[in-house]
């Protein structure tokens, strides 16, 4: 049998004919014995239908109210309400019926050798994963699932794709999810001979004081912009966007330029406050009740979440290092976030917030280094102890040129247009010259100071970035290749960029703009014998 198999069949599929006798059984109850001595098939929890009804009801209420208000502008209120209620009823009925069919046609079993999932009505899908290949069993539960004592279980092989290499059980009881997680990961650990180990237990727990770093990320600005866009979208749904825009335009024309500036600043401050509040709320939702533990068998487990609880497991044997992430605002406050560099960690496409590689929220840099050392089982974290080699001054010149090339063209364009059209554009150009140019130069200098690379023990360390500085500690044994890049301008400056290729994390980690000789020597020393066949000795 292949690692993951799918078969499309019609309603008369022969192997599904025995389902009719046992469709009413609960999750965790044996449904049918396929052959003597084999593990029985199990069903998802039947309360999935109740979950669907609640979700569909919330959706139709959220979409139906604006729709009813919008229709009432062109139709009688009673007629508009009737259309909306009829559409809402159809959505709830068809959505619930579809999920009921899914529940009846879905079954799974965990056998001695394989984990299997069969589902589908018109398109029958049969997936099978070898238990020895299973690397992740992650549990997720939103607020509704938590109230019902249910969880969504995602079983994966540690490959980068979330489809063919993943079985998803949505939902089962929490007890069943924990049983599956313990059984599958425990067996994998026993097979690898890692059933025990030192350093098990709690590695990090939530400090409520870390919430002070939430507003310092760029997320606050994004949420502020999203709030403004949401208000405009709401006004469009209500059919009053044009009137709102015209009213605001009339008010702006009636006030003096000074008060216009004051009004603009006030609006920006209000948006900023809204962004800060949103960032704080999102941080609480994502990181509340956070715990990082090392479990028997060498598994790192991250649990977090207020309304939506998440449990992510990472096998240590798949861990290839750690990455310290420092957005500019967080870095200025002396904090950093810690991510895992591990094979088989794919972003959850259904929940962008549930980043599976995050091991520690933004916390004081000393705490991040300490947790990194515990994770790597090192006396001290390589991100702190390794002395980084500074890069040549030519790298600084390149960053200054990039900064000026980004800031000068808009300045020159606005100056020309201001001379031809209006003095307002000249004022904007003056602001850019006074504010933007110095900031661009400072960021370029900071980007140069952050460049560095070095070796320490079994790790190579590289650092780069300014708006988002990252410090990577990568196991030298995890490097499977080197890519050497050198543009025309880099050749003239005697620089090159090295890229360490690995099967873990992002797949490639860069050492930007290092000196030619220094960079090649660094690569050769980091992984002896990997780069030498492709280099030419100076003696030849």
JOKA-V277848 format. One record per residue. N is the residue number from 1. SS is DSSP state (helix for helix, strand for strand, loop for the rest). BURIAL is b if it has 9 or more other ideal C-beta (glycine too) atoms within 8 Angstrom, else e. Layout:
n->N ss->SS burial->BURIAL
n->N ss->SS burial->BURIAL
This chain:
n->1 ss->loop burial->e
n->2 ss->loop burial->e
n->3 ss->loop burial->b
n->4 ss->loop burial->b
n->5 ss->loop burial->e
n->6 ss->loop burial->e
n->7 ss->loop burial->e
n->8 ss->loop burial->e
n->9 ss->loop burial->e
n->10 ss->loop burial->e
n->11 ss->loop burial->e
n->12 ss->loop burial->e
n->13 ss->loop burial->b
n->14 ss->helix burial->e
n->15 ss->helix burial->e
n->16 ss->helix burial->b
n->17 ss->helix burial->e
n->18 ss->helix burial->e
n->19 ss->helix burial->b
n->20 ss->helix burial->e
n->21 ss->helix burial->e
n->22 ss->loop burial->b
n->23 ss->loop burial->e
n->24 ss->loop burial->e
n->25 ss->loop burial->e
n->26 ss->loop burial->e
n->27 ss->loop burial->b
n->28 ss->loop burial->e
n->29 ss->loop burial->e
n->30 ss->loop burial->e
n->31 ss->loop burial->b
n->32 ss->loop burial->b
n->33 ss->loop burial->e
n->34 ss->loop burial->e
n->35 ss->loop burial->e
n->36 ss->loop burial->e
n->37 ss->loop burial->e
n->38 ss->loop burial->b
n->39 ss->loop burial->e
n->40 ss->loop burial->b
n->41 ss->loop burial->b
n->42 ss->strand burial->b
n->43 ss->strand burial->b
n->44 ss->loop burial->b
n->45 ss->loop burial->b
n->46 ss->loop burial->b
n->47 ss->loop burial->b
n->48 ss->helix burial->b
n->49 ss->helix burial->b
n->50 ss->helix burial->e
n->51 ss->helix burial->b
n->52 ss->helix burial->b
n->53 ss->helix burial->b
n->54 ss->helix burial->b
n->55 ss->helix burial->b
n->56 ss->helix burial->b
n->57 ss->helix burial->b
n->58 ss->helix burial->e
n->59 ss->helix burial->b
n->60 ss->helix burial->b
n->61 ss->helix burial->b
n->62 ss->helix burial->e
n->63 ss->helix burial->e
n->64 ss->helix burial->b
n->65 ss->helix burial->e
n->66 ss->helix burial->b
n->67 ss->helix burial->b
n->68 ss->helix burial->b
n->69 ss->helix burial->b
n->70 ss->helix burial->b
n->71 ss->helix burial->b
n->72 ss->helix burial->b
n->73 ss->loop burial->e
n->74 ss->loop burial->e
n->75 ss->loop burial->b
n->76 ss->loop burial->e
n->77 ss->helix burial->e
n->78 ss->helix burial->e
n->79 ss->helix burial->b
n->80 ss->helix burial->b
n->81 ss->helix burial->b
n->82 ss->helix burial->e
n->83 ss->helix burial->b
n->84 ss->helix burial->b
n->85 ss->helix burial->b
n->86 ss->helix burial->e
n->87 ss->helix burial->b
n->88 ss->helix burial->b
n->89 ss->helix burial->e
n->90 ss->helix burial->e
n->91 ss->helix burial->b
n->92 ss->helix burial->b
n->93 ss->helix burial->e
n->94 ss->helix burial->e
n->95 ss->helix burial->b
n->96 ss->helix burial->b
n->97 ss->helix burial->e
n->98 ss->helix burial->e
n->99 ss->helix burial->b
n->100 ss->helix burial->b
n->101 ss->helix burial->b
n->102 ss->helix burial->b
n->103 ss->helix burial->b
n->104 ss->helix burial->e
n->105 ss->loop burial->b
n->106 ss->loop burial->b
n->107 ss->strand burial->b
n->108 ss->strand burial->b
n->109 ss->strand burial->b
n->110 ss->strand burial->b
n->111 ss->loop burial->b
n->112 ss->loop burial->e
n->113 ss->loop burial->e
n->114 ss->strand burial->b
n->115 ss->strand burial->b
n->116 ss->strand burial->b
n->117 ss->strand burial->b
n->118 ss->strand burial->b
n->119 ss->strand burial->b
n->120 ss->loop burial->e
n->121 ss->loop burial->e
n->122 ss->loop burial->e
n->123 ss->loop burial->e
n->124 ss->loop burial->b
n->125 ss->strand burial->b
n->126 ss->strand burial->b
n->127 ss->strand burial->b
n->128 ss->strand burial->b
n->129 ss->strand burial->b
n->130 ss->strand burial->b
n->131 ss->helix burial->b
n->132 ss->helix burial->e
n->133 ss->helix burial->b
n->134 ss->loop burial->b
n->135 ss->loop burial->b
n->136 ss->strand burial->b
n->137 ss->strand burial->b
n->138 ss->strand burial->b
n->139 ss->strand burial->b
n->140 ss->strand burial->b
n->141 ss->strand burial->b
n->142 ss->loop burial->e
n->143 ss->helix burial->e
n->144 ss->helix burial->b
n->145 ss->helix burial->b
n->146 ss->helix burial->b
n->147 ss->helix burial->e
n->148 ss->helix burial->b
n->149 ss->loop burial->e
n->150 ss->strand burial->b
n->151 ss->strand burial->b
n->152 ss->strand burial->b
n->153 ss->strand burial->b
n->154 ss->strand burial->b
n->155 ss->strand burial->b
n->156 ss->strand burial->b
n->157 ss->loop burial->b
n->158 ss->loop burial->b
n->159 ss->loop burial->e
n->160 ss->loop burial->e
n->161 ss->loop burial->e
n->162 ss->loop burial->e
n->163 ss->loop burial->e
n->164 ss->loop burial->e
n->165 ss->loop burial->b
n->166 ss->strand burial->b
n->167 ss->strand burial->b
n->168 ss->strand burial->b
n->169 ss->strand burial->b
n->170 ss->strand burial->e
n->171 ss->strand burial->b
n->172 ss->strand burial->b
n->173 ss->strand burial->b
n->174 ss->helix burial->b
n->175 ss->helix burial->e
n->176 ss->helix burial->b
n->177 ss->helix burial->b
n->178 ss->helix burial->b
n->179 ss->helix burial->e
n->180 ss->helix burial->b
n->181 ss->helix burial->b
n->182 ss->helix burial->e
n->183 ss->helix burial->b
n->184 ss->helix burial->b
n->185 ss->helix burial->b
n->186 ss->helix burial->b
n->187 ss->helix burial->b
n->188 ss->helix burial->b
n->189 ss->helix burial->b
n->190 ss->helix burial->b
n->191 ss->helix burial->e
n->192 ss->loop burial->e
n->193 ss->loop burial->e
n->194 ss->loop burial->b
n->195 ss->loop burial->e
n->196 ss->loop burial->e
n->197 ss->loop burial->b
n->198 ss->loop burial->e
n->199 ss->loop burial->e
n->200 ss->loop burial->e
n->201 ss->strand burial->e
n->202 ss->strand burial->e
n->203 ss->strand burial->b
n->204 ss->strand burial->b
n->205 ss->strand burial->e
n->206 ss->loop burial->b
n->207 ss->loop burial->e
n->208 ss->helix burial->e
n->209 ss->helix burial->e
n->210 ss->helix burial->b
n->211 ss->helix burial->b
n->212 ss->helix burial->e
n->213 ss->helix burial->b
n->214 ss->helix burial->b
n->215 ss->helix burial->b
n->216 ss->helix burial->b
n->217 ss->loop burial->b
n->218 ss->loop burial->e
n->219 ss->helix burial->b
n->220 ss->helix burial->b
n->221 ss->helix burial->b
n->222 ss->helix burial->b
n->223 ss->helix burial->b
n->224 ss->helix burial->b
n->225 ss->helix burial->b
n->226 ss->helix burial->b
n->227 ss->helix burial->b
n->228 ss->helix burial->b
n->229 ss->helix burial->e
n->230 ss->helix burial->e
n->231 ss->helix burial->e
n->232 ss->helix burial->b
n->233 ss->helix burial->e
n->234 ss->helix burial->b
n->235 ss->helix burial->b
n->236 ss->helix burial->e
n->237 ss->helix burial->b
n->238 ss->loop burial->b
n->239 ss->loop burial->e
n->240 ss->loop burial->e
n->241 ss->helix burial->b
n->242 ss->helix burial->e
n->243 ss->helix burial->e
n->244 ss->helix burial->b
n->245 ss->helix burial->e
n->246 ss->helix burial->e
n->247 ss->helix burial->e
n->248 ss->helix burial->e
n->249 ss->helix burial->e
n->250 ss->helix burial->e
n->251 ss->helix burial->e
n->252 ss->helix burial->b
n->253 ss->helix burial->e
n->254 ss->loop burial->e
n->255 ss->loop burial->e
n->256 ss->loop burial->e
n->257 ss->helix burial->e
n->258 ss->helix burial->e
n->259 ss->helix burial->e
n->260 ss->helix burial->b
n->261 ss->helix burial->e
n->262 ss->helix burial->e
n->263 ss->helix burial->b
n->264 ss->helix burial->e
n->265 ss->helix burial->e
n->266 ss->helix burial->e
n->267 ss->helix burial->e
n->268 ss->helix burial->e
n->269 ss->helix burial->e
n->270 ss->helix burial->e
n->271 ss->helix burial->b
n->272 ss->helix burial->b
n->273 ss->helix burial->e
n->274 ss->helix burial->b
n->275 ss->helix burial->b
n->276 ss->helix burial->b
n->277 ss->helix burial->e
n->278 ss->helix burial->b
n->279 ss->helix burial->b
n->280 ss->helix burial->b
n->281 ss->helix burial->e
n->282 ss->helix burial->b
n->283 ss->helix burial->b
n->284 ss->helix burial->b
n->285 ss->helix burial->b
n->286 ss->helix burial->b
n->287 ss->helix burial->b
n->288 ss->loop burial->b
n->289 ss->loop burial->b
n->290 ss->loop burial->b
n->291 ss->strand burial->b
n->292 ss->strand burial->b
n->293 ss->strand burial->b
n->294 ss->strand burial->b
n->295 ss->strand burial->b
n->296 ss->loop burial->b
n->297 ss->loop burial->b
n->298 ss->loop burial->b
n->299 ss->strand burial->b
n->300 ss->strand burial->b
n->301 ss->strand burial->b
n->302 ss->strand burial->b
n->303 ss->strand burial->b
n->304 ss->strand burial->b
n->305 ss->loop burial->b
n->306 ss->loop burial->e
n->307 ss->loop burial->e
n->308 ss->loop burial->b
n->309 ss->strand burial->b
n->310 ss->strand burial->b
n->311 ss->strand burial->b
n->312 ss->strand burial->b
n->313 ss->strand burial->b
n->314 ss->strand burial->b
n->315 ss->strand burial->b
n->316 ss->helix burial->b
n->317 ss->helix burial->e
n->318 ss->helix burial->b
n->319 ss->strand burial->b
n->320 ss->strand burial->b
n->321 ss->strand burial->b
n->322 ss->strand burial->b
n->323 ss->strand burial->b
n->324 ss->strand burial->b
n->325 ss->strand burial->b
n->326 ss->strand burial->b
n->327 ss->strand burial->b
n->328 ss->helix burial->b
n->329 ss->helix burial->b
n->330 ss->helix burial->b
n->331 ss->helix burial->b
n->332 ss->helix burial->e
n->333 ss->loop burial->b
n->334 ss->loop burial->e
n->335 ss->strand burial->b
n->336 ss->strand burial->b
n->337 ss->strand burial->b
n->338 ss->strand burial->b
n->339 ss->strand burial->b
n->340 ss->strand burial->b
n->341 ss->strand burial->b
n->342 ss->strand burial->b
n->343 ss->strand burial->e
n->344 ss->loop burial->b
n->345 ss->loop burial->b
n->346 ss->loop burial->b
n->347 ss->loop burial->e
n->348 ss->loop burial->b
n->349 ss->loop burial->e
n->350 ss->loop burial->e
n->351 ss->loop burial->e
n->352 ss->loop burial->e
n->353 ss->loop burial->e
n->354 ss->loop burial->b
n->355 ss->loop burial->b
n->356 ss->loop burial->b
n->357 ss->loop burial->b
n->358 ss->strand burial->b
n->359 ss->strand burial->b
n->360 ss->strand burial->b
n->361 ss->strand burial->b
n->362 ss->strand burial->b
n->363 ss->strand burial->b
n->364 ss->strand burial->e
n->365 ss->helix burial->b
n->366 ss->helix burial->e
n->367 ss->helix burial->b
n->368 ss->helix burial->b
n->369 ss->helix burial->b
n->370 ss->helix burial->b
n->371 ss->helix burial->b
n->372 ss->helix burial->b
n->373 ss->helix burial->b
n->374 ss->helix burial->b
n->375 ss->helix burial->b
n->376 ss->helix burial->b
n->377 ss->loop burial->e
n->378 ss->loop burial->e
n->379 ss->loop burial->e
n->380 ss->loop burial->e
n->381 ss->loop burial->b
n->382 ss->helix burial->b
n->383 ss->helix burial->b
n->384 ss->helix burial->e
n->385 ss->helix burial->e
n->386 ss->loop burial->b
n->387 ss->loop burial->e
n->388 ss->loop burial->b
n->389 ss->strand burial->b
n->390 ss->loop burial->e
n->391 ss->loop burial->b
n->392 ss->loop burial->b
n->393 ss->helix burial->e
n->394 ss->helix burial->b
n->395 ss->helix burial->b
n->396 ss->helix burial->b
n->397 ss->helix burial->b
n->398 ss->helix burial->b
n->399 ss->helix burial->b
n->400 ss->helix burial->b
n->401 ss->helix burial->e
n->402 ss->helix burial->b
n->403 ss->helix burial->b
n->404 ss->helix burial->b
n->405 ss->helix burial->e
n->406 ss->helix burial->e
n->407 ss->helix burial->b
n->408 ss->helix burial->b
n->409 ss->helix burial->e
n->410 ss->helix burial->e
n->411 ss->helix burial->b
n->412 ss->helix burial->e
n->413 ss->helix burial->e
n->414 ss->helix burial->b
n->415 ss->helix burial->b
n->416 ss->helix burial->e
n->417 ss->helix burial->b
n->418 ss->helix burial->b
n->419 ss->helix burial->e
n->420 ss->helix burial->e
n->421 ss->loop burial->e
n->422 ss->loop burial->e
n->423 ss->helix burial->e
n->424 ss->helix burial->e
n->425 ss->helix burial->b
n->426 ss->helix burial->b
n->427 ss->helix burial->b
n->428 ss->helix burial->b
n->429 ss->helix burial->b
n->430 ss->helix burial->e
n->431 ss->helix burial->b
n->432 ss->helix burial->b
n->433 ss->helix burial->b
n->434 ss->helix burial->e
n->435 ss->helix burial->e
n->436 ss->helix burial->b
n->437 ss->helix burial->b
n->438 ss->helix burial->e
n->439 ss->helix burial->e
n->440 ss->helix burial->b
n->441 ss->helix burial->b
n->442 ss->helix burial->e
n->443 ss->helix burial->b
n->444 ss->helix burial->b
n->445 ss->helix burial->b
n->446 ss->helix burial->b
n->447 ss->helix burial->b
n->448 ss->helix burial->b
n->449 ss->helix burial->e
n->450 ss->loop burial->b
n->451 ss->loop burial->b
n->452 ss->strand burial->b
n->453 ss->strand burial->b
n->454 ss->strand burial->b
n->455 ss->strand burial->b
n->456 ss->strand burial->b
n->457 ss->loop burial->e
n->458 ss->loop burial->e
n->459 ss->strand burial->b
n->460 ss->strand burial->b
n->461 ss->strand burial->b
n->462 ss->strand burial->b
n->463 ss->strand burial->b
n->464 ss->strand burial->b
n->465 ss->loop burial->b
n->466 ss->loop burial->b
n->467 ss->loop burial->e
n->468 ss->strand burial->b
n->469 ss->strand burial->b
n->470 ss->strand burial->b
n->471 ss->strand burial->b
n->472 ss->strand burial->b
n->473 ss->strand burial->b
n->474 ss->strand burial->b
n->475 ss->strand burial->b
n->476 ss->helix burial->b
n->477 ss->helix burial->e
n->478 ss->helix burial->b
n->479 ss->strand burial->b
n->480 ss->strand burial->e
n->481 ss->strand burial->e
n->482 ss->strand burial->b
n->483 ss->strand burial->e
n->484 ss->strand burial->b
n->485 ss->strand burial->e
n->486 ss->loop burial->b
n->487 ss->loop burial->e
n->488 ss->helix burial->e
n->489 ss->helix burial->e
n->490 ss->helix burial->b
n->491 ss->helix burial->e
n->492 ss->helix burial->e
n->493 ss->helix burial->b
n->494 ss->loop burial->b
n->495 ss->strand burial->b
n->496 ss->strand burial->b
n->497 ss->strand burial->b
n->498 ss->strand burial->b
n->499 ss->strand burial->b
n->500 ss->strand burial->b
n->501 ss->strand burial->b
n->502 ss->strand burial->b
n->503 ss->loop burial->e
n->504 ss->strand burial->b
n->505 ss->loop burial->b
n->506 ss->loop burial->e
n->507 ss->loop burial->e
n->508 ss->strand burial->b
n->509 ss->strand burial->b
n->510 ss->strand burial->b
n->511 ss->strand burial->b
n->512 ss->strand burial->b
n->513 ss->strand burial->b
n->514 ss->strand burial->b
n->515 ss->strand burial->b
n->516 ss->helix burial->b
n->517 ss->helix burial->e
n->518 ss->helix burial->b
n->519 ss->helix burial->b
n->520 ss->helix burial->b
n->521 ss->helix burial->e
n->522 ss->helix burial->b
n->523 ss->helix burial->b
n->524 ss->helix burial->b
n->525 ss->helix burial->e
n->526 ss->helix burial->b
n->527 ss->loop burial->b
n->528 ss->loop burial->e
n->529 ss->loop burial->e
n->530 ss->loop burial->b
n->531 ss->loop burial->b
n->532 ss->helix burial->e
n->533 ss->helix burial->e
n->534 ss->helix burial->e
n->535 ss->loop burial->e
n->536 ss->loop burial->e
n->537 ss->loop burial->e
n->538 ss->loop burial->e
n->539 ss->loop burial->e
n->540 ss->loop burial->e
